[in-house]
Every structure is written in C-alpha cells, then in structure tokens.
Amino acid sequence: MVDFIEPIEVSLALEGANWVARVEGVKDLNATYAFYLLRDGVRVGQRWYESNLVAKFSNDGVSGHYQARVFVKKNNIADSGQVTARFNSKPVFQNNAPYDLKRWERFPFFSHEFSSPWAEEKLTDGVYHFTEDGRHVDMLLSGMERMEGSNTVFVCFGGAVTSRTGTSAPFFSGVSIAKTLNAPMISVSDPTLSLSHQLALGWYVGHEGFIDLPIYIARLLDSFVERTGARLIIFGGSGGGFASLLILSLLQTDNVSAFVWNPQTSIARYSLPSVRRFLEVAFPMNLNSSNIDKDLDESGVIFDLSSRVSLLSRKKQIVYLQNSSDWHAQMHAEPFLNKFGAGKKVSEEVFLFNDYLAYWEGNWGDGHIPPSQEIIISGLELLLSGKSPLDTALELERSVR
C-alpha cells in the first residue's frame, strides 16, 4: 500500500518579536517538518526537518508580504522510501516605515554626500545612498563588472508601484531586464515614495523638502558619466517614461539616449485621484484650490514636459513607443509631439520628429498596456548596438508584423 500525505493547514502570526509558523491539528509520528519563512517570495529564514510542529523566526522589522512554507517528509513503510509534500500559509502583511533600507540589506551598501557621489576606487554592485541635509536619493547598481567590456549603462526609472501594502521604499525597477541584457544597470528609486505608504507614483519631480530632485538626479548621472566615460540609455514606461524624458532634458552629457513607452507628458493630464494623492503627500501646504494646474504650478515642480522640448530637441535621441488605443496617445503623446513641429511619416506606424525623436504608435492591446517585454528588450538591444532611434523604431515595427 502506497502511503501519502494528507493536506495540512499552516498558520503564520507575529507574536512579540518573532514570526511563529504552526502546522495545525496534525499528529503523525512518521512525519517530520521543515519550515521556510518567505518575504516577498524570497526565503529569509529556515528550520530543517524535525518532528516539532512549530517554528519561530526572529522578526527583523522589514516591511513586506510574509508567508510560511512547510515541507512534510514521511517515511513510506510500503517501499522503505519517503513521501514529501509542501504547504503554504496565508500571506501576512507587515507595514512599517514607508522608507526602510533594510529591505535591501542583502546588497552591499554605500553612503555618500551629493557633493562626492562616486568615491569608491572601483564601482561595484550595491545600493548607493546619496544624502544631504535630510534629503536622499537611492540607486541600485548591478552588472558593474561588465563595464570593462562595454561602455554603455542602462538607467531605469520606475512607474507606479502596483501595491504599497506591506512594502517600503526604496523601489528599484528594471533589474530583471538588466540581467536579460547582461549589461550594467543603474536603477533609480523615487525618494518621494518614501514619504507615505499611500503614495504609489511621484514622477521623480520632488516634494516640498526636495523641490530640485530632478536636478540632483541628473547631476548624479552626469558625475557617473564623468567618472566612467559611460554612455547612458535611459528607459521607463508611463510615469517612469515621464521621469526618463525629464531627466534627459536636464543631463549635460550628449552621450545618452532614451527609450520610453506610454509616458505621461503632463502630470496635470493624468488621473485626477493619482495627482491629488501626490499633491496631498508631497505638497500638503499647497492645496488651496480645486485647480490641479494651479496647485502643480504653485508647487514649483516641472509637471509638463512641453516646457522641456527646446532642451530635448538638442540632439537628445529618443525612441517613443505608444499604444494606439491608450488614452495617452491623444492626451499626452499628441500635444507633446506637436511642440516638435510636423513629424515625417516614415512608415505606416513610425514618425520622425526633429531627426532625433522616433515615434512608433503600435498596437499591444486595449488601453494603457505596455509593449511586451520582448519588444522592450529588443528596443534596448538595438540602441545598445548603436542603432539610431529611427532604425530602432522601424525594426521594432517590422518585428511584430
């Protein structure tokens, strides 16, 4: 007779200073149990097989989604072998401070003032924390060892965080893309998201305590280029696309390109609840009217990229991807591109503006849908190989026909 393991119930609870995982209502003398403690799907604690149905793990206070995973191993008397199975508890959310660097403690950590940002003799992977007078910017560097074979570094700006429940800033986007590209990457976290668990999007424009945030980010990247001689490819989608174009307009280096998809080009034309939430968190003293444009203007942030077109027209290479059925096409792409003058239609879906901005309006689904990761990877690879924005857009268009 073949033995088997019946389903069990696993619980996880925070009791005092410990996470306590339990196997409920089981008394099987032939079974042993191993426990994992998972945070955001990553193992942060373990207890190997023994008969005890309870495991305790020290709580380090880091925000996240926690879950217990139990592995059951049972001797199979029939064939002298073993039967194993695994079971998960329901997730438990732990919300601590909206900003918690301990989330990234598995990476090397470097702290510098803005005035001397890249002080290491050799730049290595890790979290770089730049600070001055209580203000900060965090960047995650990865793949730095590959700079010896390539002078190109990708820079990623993140869009809206899908869920702030159980999570703390900083948030670093694009890490998986960097691994796929096998290239050096700088992922920039938006420090405005450090202010509140209630804020999912800040566009990297700053807050009342850091109104010149975009200038500081651009200076950090310019300093990186000066230190390393790197060529930058900046990328991001939606709110991260807005940030990419904004920072591009502020960079002093000319050895830079941008790759964006479905970007907002004016914060005032974005979702009213999202913009209002941003203002409530970032500029609570400035909410004096029901006029979003007025509130944004009085905040002092750069909220409309139309004011940056003259700077973006100065040999700043841009690949701009837009989903045709996305409301961003009419509300964001059209008024922004009109500032560049009449575009030249090069193919059915690709237009060229000012010789340096290539615009591809494709079809990737209904609404505010990003292009597939395959398209994003291909576009970044084309820029990495030295293709112009126009050639990149045309090749991407051909790839989906």
C-alpha positions in Angstrom: 0.0 0.0 0.0 1.4 3.4 -1.0 1.5 5.9 1.7 0.5 9.6 1.1 0.4 12.9 2.9 -2.9 14.4 3.7 -3.3 18.2 3.2 -2.4 20.2 6.3 -3.2 23.7 7.5 -0.3 26.1 8.1 -0.6 29.4 10.0 1.8 32.3 10.4 1.5 35.0 13.0 3.6 37.8 14.5 3.9 37.1 18.3 6.1 39.6 20.1 9.5 39.8 18.5 9.0 36.6 16.5 7.2 35.2 13.5 5.6 31.9 14.6 4.7 29.3 12.0 2.5 26.3 13.0 1.2 23.1 11.5 -2.3 22.9 12.9 -4.1 19.8 14.2 -1.6 17.2 13.0 -0.3 14.2 14.9 1.7 11.9 12.6 4.5 10.1 14.3 6.0 9.1 10.9 6.4 12.7 9.6 8.9 15.4 10.0 8.5 19.1 9.1 10.8 21.7 7.6 9.8 25.4 7.6 10.7 28.4 5.4 9.8 32.0 6.2 9.3 33.9 2.9 9.3 37.7 2.5 8.0 38.8 -0.9 8.6 35.3 -2.2 12.3 35.2 -1.0 13.4 32.9 1.7 14.6 34.8 4.8 14.5 32.1 7.4 14.5 28.3 7.6 14.3 25.4 10.0 15.3 21.9 8.8 13.3 18.7 9.3 12.2 17.7 12.8 9.1 16.5 14.4 8.2 19.8 16.1 5.1 21.4 14.5 6.1 24.9 15.5 8.9 27.1 14.2 10.0 30.6 15.4 11.8 33.2 13.3 13.2 36.5 14.6 11.3 39.5 13.1 13.8 42.0 11.7 11.1 44.6 11.2 11.3 44.8 7.4 8.1 45.5 5.6 6.8 43.0 3.2 4.4 40.1 2.4 5.3 37.2 4.7 4.4 33.6 4.3 5.3 30.3 5.9 6.1 27.3 3.7 6.1 23.9 5.3 7.7 20.8 3.8 6.5 17.4 5.1 8.6 14.3 4.8 7.0 11.0 5.7 8.6 7.5 5.8 6.8 5.2 3.3 6.6 1.9 5.1 5.4 0.0 2.0 8.6 0.5 -0.1 11.0 1.9 2.6 11.1 5.2 0.7 9.9 8.7 1.5 6.9 10.8 0.6 7.2 14.6 0.6 4.8 17.5 0.1 4.7 21.2 0.8 2.0 23.6 2.0 1.8 27.4 2.4 0.2 29.6 5.0 -1.9 32.6 4.0 0.2 35.7 3.4 0.6 38.2 6.3 1.4 41.8 5.6 3.8 43.8 7.7 3.8 47.6 7.2 6.5 49.5 8.9 8.0 52.9 7.9 7.3 53.9 4.4 11.0 54.0 3.8 13.2 51.2 5.0 16.7 50.4 3.6 16.8 47.1 5.4 14.7 45.7 2.6 17.9 45.7 0.5 20.4 44.6 3.2 21.4 41.6 1.1 23.3 44.0 -1.2 26.5 45.9 -0.4 25.7 49.4 0.9 27.5 52.7 0.1 26.6 56.1 1.5 27.9 59.4 0.2 27.1 63.0 0.1 25.8 64.5 -3.1 28.9 66.6 -3.4 31.2 63.5 -3.7 28.9 60.8 -5.0 31.2 58.1 -6.6 34.1 58.0 -4.1 34.9 54.3 -4.4 38.2 53.3 -6.1 36.2 50.8 -8.2 32.4 50.9 -8.6 30.7 47.7 -7.6 27.2 46.4 -7.4 25.1 47.5 -4.5 22.8 50.2 -3.1 24.2 53.7 -3.3 22.6 56.1 -0.8 23.2 59.8 -1.5 22.3 62.3 1.1 22.5 65.9 2.2 20.5 67.9 4.8 18.0 65.1 5.3 17.3 64.7 1.6 18.3 61.4 -0.2 18.4 59.6 -3.5 18.9 55.8 -3.7 20.3 53.9 -6.7 20.9 50.2 -7.2 23.9 49.4 -9.3 24.1 46.0 -10.9 26.4 44.4 -13.5 29.2 46.8 -12.9 31.8 44.2 -13.6 30.6 44.2 -17.2 31.7 47.8 -17.7 35.1 46.6 -18.6 33.7 45.1 -21.8 31.0 47.8 -22.5 30.8 51.5 -22.0 27.0 51.5 -22.1 25.0 51.6 -18.9 21.2 51.4 -18.7 19.3 53.7 -16.3 15.8 52.7 -15.3 13.1 54.9 -13.8 10.0 53.1 -12.4 6.4 53.8 -12.9 3.6 53.4 -10.4 4.1 50.8 -7.7 1.4 48.2 -8.2 0.8 47.8 -4.4 2.2 49.6 -1.4 0.6 47.1 1.1 3.4 45.6 3.2 6.1 47.3 1.3 8.6 50.1 2.0 10.6 52.3 -0.3 13.1 52.3 -1.9 11.8 50.6 -5.1 14.2 49.6 -7.9 12.8 48.7 -11.3 14.4 47.1 -14.3 16.6 44.6 -12.5 15.3 41.6 -14.4 15.7 43.5 -17.7 19.4 44.2 -16.9 20.0 40.5 -16.3 18.4 39.6 -19.6 20.5 42.2 -21.4 23.6 41.1 -19.5 24.5 44.8 -19.2 25.4 47.3 -16.4 22.3 49.0 -14.9 21.5 51.9 -12.6 18.0 51.7 -11.1 16.8 54.9 -9.6 14.3 55.0 -6.7 11.9 57.9 -6.3 12.5 59.4 -2.9 9.0 61.0 -2.8 7.6 57.5 -2.3 9.5 57.4 1.0 7.0 59.9 2.5 3.9 57.6 2.7 2.5 54.2 2.2 -0.4 55.9 0.5 1.7 57.1 -2.4 2.4 54.8 -5.4 3.6 57.4 -8.0 5.7 60.5 -7.8 7.2 61.0 -11.3 10.6 61.8 -9.7 9.7 65.5 -9.7 10.3 66.0 -6.0 8.5 67.1 -2.9 8.3 70.2 -0.7 11.5 69.2 1.1 13.4 68.3 -2.2 12.0 70.6 -4.9 15.1 70.3 -7.1 15.2 66.5 -7.0 15.4 66.1 -10.8 18.4 68.4 -11.0 20.2 66.3 -8.3 19.4 63.0 -10.1 20.8 64.5 -13.4 23.9 65.7 -11.6 24.5 62.2 -10.1 24.2 60.7 -13.6 26.4 63.3 -15.2 29.0 62.7 -12.4 28.8 59.0 -13.1 29.5 59.6 -16.8 32.4 61.9 -16.0 33.9 59.3 -13.7 33.4 56.3 -16.0 33.1 57.7 -19.6 29.9 55.7 -19.9 27.2 56.1 -22.5 23.7 56.1 -20.9 20.5 54.6 -22.2 17.6 55.8 -20.0 14.3 53.9 -20.1 10.9 53.7 -18.4 7.2 53.5 -19.1 4.2 55.5 -18.0 5.3 57.6 -15.0 8.8 56.2 -15.5 8.7 57.4 -19.1 7.9 60.9 -17.8 10.9 60.8 -15.5 13.1 59.5 -18.2 12.3 62.4 -20.5 12.5 64.9 -17.7 16.0 63.7 -16.6 17.1 63.5 -20.2 16.3 67.2 -20.6 18.5 68.0 -17.6 21.6 66.0 -18.4 24.7 67.8 -19.6 26.2 64.8 -21.3 25.3 64.3 -25.0 26.2 60.6 -25.0 22.7 59.5 -24.0 19.5 58.1 -25.4 16.0 57.5 -24.0 13.6 54.6 -24.6 10.1 55.3 -23.3 6.6 53.7 -23.7 3.2 55.2 -23.0 4.7 58.1 -21.0 2.8 60.8 -19.3 4.0 64.1 -20.7 1.9 66.3 -18.4 1.1 65.3 -14.8 -1.9 67.7 -14.9 -3.4 65.5 -17.7 -3.1 62.3 -15.7 -5.6 60.6 -13.5 -7.0 63.2 -11.1 -7.1 60.9 -8.0 -3.5 60.0 -8.5 -2.4 63.6 -9.0 -4.4 64.7 -6.0 -2.8 62.0 -3.8 0.6 63.0 -5.0 -0.1 66.7 -4.0 -1.6 65.7 -0.7 1.6 63.7 0.3 4.3 65.8 -1.4 2.9 69.3 -1.0 0.3 69.3 1.7 0.7 73.0 2.4 -0.1 73.9 -1.3 -3.6 72.5 -1.6 -5.5 75.8 -1.9 -7.7 75.2 -4.8 -9.6 72.6 -6.9 -7.5 73.6 -9.9 -4.8 70.9 -10.4 -2.8 73.0 -12.8 -2.7 75.8 -10.3 -1.7 73.5 -7.5 1.0 71.9 -9.5 2.3 75.3 -10.7 2.5 76.6 -7.2 4.3 73.5 -6.0 7.3 74.5 -8.2 7.8 71.1 -9.8 8.3 70.6 -13.5 5.0 69.0 -14.3 4.7 69.5 -18.1 7.3 68.3 -20.5 6.3 70.8 -23.1 8.5 73.2 -21.3 11.4 70.9 -21.9 11.1 70.5 -25.7 13.7 73.0 -26.6 16.2 71.1 -24.5 15.1 67.7 -25.8 15.5 68.9 -29.3 19.2 69.4 -28.9 20.5 66.1 -30.3 18.7 64.1 -27.5 18.0 60.8 -29.1 14.6 59.4 -28.1 12.6 56.3 -29.0 9.0 56.9 -28.1 6.6 53.9 -28.1 2.8 54.5 -27.8 0.0 52.0 -27.7 -2.6 53.3 -30.2 -5.7 52.5 -28.1 -4.3 54.1 -25.0 -5.8 57.4 -24.0 -2.3 58.6 -23.5 -2.0 58.8 -27.3 -4.4 61.8 -27.5 -3.9 63.3 -24.1 -0.1 63.0 -23.8 1.7 62.0 -27.0 -0.1 64.3 -29.4 0.2 67.7 -27.5 3.9 66.9 -26.6 4.9 65.9 -30.1 3.2 68.9 -31.7 5.8 71.0 -29.9 8.4 69.4 -32.1 6.7 70.6 -35.3 5.4 68.5 -38.1 6.6 64.9 -38.0 7.7 63.0 -41.1 5.8 59.8 -41.7 8.4 57.2 -42.4 6.2 54.0 -42.4 2.7 53.1 -41.6 3.2 53.5 -37.8 6.5 55.3 -37.4 7.1 59.1 -37.5 10.3 61.1 -37.2 10.5 64.4 -35.3 13.4 66.8 -35.4 15.7 64.0 -36.7 16.3 62.6 -33.2 12.9 61.5 -31.9 11.4 58.4 -33.5 7.7 57.7 -32.6 6.1 54.3 -33.1 2.4 54.0 -32.4 1.8 50.3 -32.3 -1.0 48.0 -31.0 -0.2 45.9 -27.9 -3.7 45.5 -26.6 -6.6 47.7 -25.2 -5.8 50.8 -23.2 -2.8 51.7 -21.2 -0.9 48.5 -22.0 2.9 48.4 -22.2 4.7 46.7 -25.0 5.7 43.1 -24.4 9.0 42.6 -22.5 10.3 41.1 -25.7 9.7 44.4 -27.5 11.3 46.4 -24.7 14.3 44.1 -24.6 14.7 44.2 -28.4 14.4 48.0 -28.5 17.1 48.4 -25.8 19.4 45.9 -27.6 19.1 47.8 -30.8 20.1 51.1 -29.1 22.9 49.2 -27.3 24.2 48.0 -30.7 24.3 51.7 -31.9 21.1 51.8 -34.0 19.6 55.3 -34.4 16.2 56.0 -32.9 14.6 55.8 -36.3 16.2 52.5 -37.2 15.2 51.1 -33.8 11.6 52.1 -34.2 11.4 50.7 -37.8 12.9 47.4 -36.8 10.5 47.0 -33.8 7.6 47.8 -36.1 8.8 45.1 -38.6 9.3 42.6 -35.8 5.5 42.5 -34.9 4.1 42.2 -38.5 
